[in-house]
Amino acid sequence: MIALDTNVVVRFLVRDDEKQSQIAFKRFQKAENEPSGFMGCHSRV
């Protein structure tokens, strides 16, 4: 099982850092091929 946390999702959507964005994109590609996954959506105030 692959897990995607909020930071990976933000990097994927915002694309503010090219290197981190590519890593996030690869994580999403890997997650598409996994039979199950988890996306953490925790917030800190």
N, C-alpha and C positions, 0 to 999 in steps of 0.2 A: 504494500500500500504506500502511495506517495502522499505527502502532506504539503499543502501550499498555505503559507501564512499571509497575513495582511500585507507585509512588506513586499512579497513576491507579486501579489496582485497589483499593488500600487505601481511598482516598477514596470510591470507589463502594460498597464494602462497609460501611465504618464510619460514614460520613455524619456526621462530627464537625464539619465546617465546611460550612454550607449552600451558600455560593458555590462552593467547590471541588467539592462533591458534585454540583452541577448541571452543572458543566463536565465532570466525569468521566462522568456519565450521558450527556451529549451525545456524548462520545467513543465510548462503547460503542454508542450508536445508530448513529453514523457507521460504526463498524467492522462492524456487522451488514450494512451495505449495500455494503461493499467486497468485491471478488472474492478478495482475499487480505489477510492481516494478520500481525502479529508481536506477541507478548507477551513482553517481557523479564522474566526472573525471576532477577535477580542479587541477591546478598546481600552486605552489607559487615559485617565483624566488627571 
